[in-house]
């Protein structure tokens, strides 16, 4: 598999697990666990994507905002 250049994901609505790790500062397993709890996991065949909008709202709800 080719390595993709990961750009700025601050405006992205969905992204890969690796992009979510870079964006939120968690490891692969922890970000998958958090995204699953938040209902932000999107499975497209064998590919997994994370909905950043849902995950942002989930983190906001945890912080009390």
Secondary structure, DSSP 8 states (H G I E B T S, - for coil): ---------TT-SEEEHHHHHHHH---HHHHHHHHHHHT-EEEETTEEEEEHHHHHHHHHHHHT-
